[in-house]
Amino acid sequence: AGSTTPGRVTVQGSGAFPYSVGFEVGQTGRFRMPEVLAGPFSVSATIPGAVPLYGSASGTVLPGQTAQVVVQAQPSGTVMAHVVRSDGTTPAFGAEASVITLSGSVARAQVQPDGSFTVRGIPLGPFTVRVRDPLTGELATVVGQSVTTNGQTVDLGTIVLDGQGPSVAF
């Protein structure tokens, strides 16, 4: 979204004398390397969060010059919902919500007293939401949803937990 963020940065020079330097970047999202070898370089970043996000950029620094690059994190969005118990009205305060991405990454959130949960930083693509209430044992699963554009908020509406335990039919 164009805002700065902390993360882990790796700078790799690929000129006549290759180098690699990694370090943490603070909240400003800015870093400076006062002396590097001239030539082509790449910068990769890992942004921590519910699901780590990644970004990269490349450039060339000329002898005696300064090079600047902007590393953009991969596009992501927000998933939110309101969760109620099987009676259809009681907020499922304390339930555990998991957003599972196509890659298998899992972002977890706890349902708040009003029944809501919000998870930011979900990469573009399909996801599944699973909710489990440890107090009642009630469950819910939401499939077939996707984050399709950068900055999108996917509001799943109200999720009603299922109070019927799993069963097997013969």
Secondary structure, 3 states (H helix, E strand, C coil): CCCCCCEEEEEEECCCCCEEEEEEECCCCCCCCCCCCCEEEEEEEEECCCCCEEEEEEEEECCCCCCCCCCCCCCEEEEEEEEECCCCCCECCCCEEEEEECCCCEEEEECCCCCEEEEEEEECEEEEEEEECCCCCCEEEEEEEEECCCCCEEEEEEEECECCCCCCCC
